[in-house]
Amino acid sequence: NQIGNGNLVAARAKGNAAEQNGNQIRCYNCRGVGHYAKNCTVRLRGRDAAYLQTHLLIAQKEEAGIQLQAEE
């Protein structure tokens, strides 16, 4: 491709560049392939009471200076 002053320019790739080189895009929300998180139709998982309770206990132990076990 040439522009008016005679300089050559590379043709712009259509679509996602990741698809051009064999890689597929992956959604950070659902970990699905073929779309971005902003276009994801899967609802984000809510943080339920068990999740919040676990993280509260971890934070309290860290604040108190208690050594955490590997499974925590």
C-alpha positions in Angstrom: 0.0 0.0 0.0 1.2 3.5 -0.8 0.1 6.8 0.5 0.2 10.0 -1.5 3.9 10.9 -0.9 5.1 7.5 -2.2 5.9 6.0 1.2 4.9 2.3 1.7 2.7 1.5 4.6 1.8 -1.9 6.0 -1.8 -3.0 5.4 -3.8 -2.8 8.6 -4.8 -6.2 9.9 -8.5 -6.8 10.1 -9.9 -8.1 13.4 -7.9 -8.9 16.5 -4.2 -9.2 16.0 -4.1 -12.1 18.5 -6.3 -14.1 16.1 -3.9 -13.4 13.3 -0.9 -15.0 15.0 -2.8 -18.1 16.1 -3.5 -17.0 19.7 -7.1 -16.7 20.8 -8.4 -14.0 23.0 -9.6 -15.0 26.5 -12.1 -13.4 28.7 -10.9 -12.4 32.2 -14.4 -12.7 33.6 -15.5 -16.2 32.6 -12.2 -17.5 31.1 -14.0 -18.2 27.9 -12.3 -18.0 24.5 -13.3 -15.6 21.7 -14.4 -12.5 23.5 -13.2 -9.8 25.9 -14.6 -9.3 29.4 -16.3 -6.1 28.4 -18.4 -8.1 25.9 -19.0 -11.1 28.3 -22.6 -12.2 28.8 -21.8 -14.3 31.9 -22.6 -12.5 35.2 -19.8 -11.9 37.6 -19.9 -14.3 40.6 -21.2 -12.6 43.6 -19.1 -12.7 46.8 -21.3 -14.7 49.0 -21.2 -14.9 52.8 -18.7 -17.8 52.9 -16.2 -15.9 50.7 -16.5 -12.8 52.8 -16.2 -14.7 56.1 -13.0 -16.5 54.9 -11.4 -13.2 53.9 -12.4 -11.5 57.1 -10.8 -14.3 59.1 -7.6 -14.1 57.1 -7.4 -10.3 57.5 -8.0 -10.6 61.3 -5.2 -13.2 61.6 -2.8 -11.1 59.6 -3.7 -8.0 61.7 -3.1 -10.0 64.9 0.3 -11.2 63.6 -0.8 -14.9 63.6 1.2 -17.1 61.2 -1.2 -18.4 58.4 -1.2 -22.0 57.5 -0.8 -23.1 53.9 -4.4 -24.1 53.5 -5.6 -20.7 54.7 
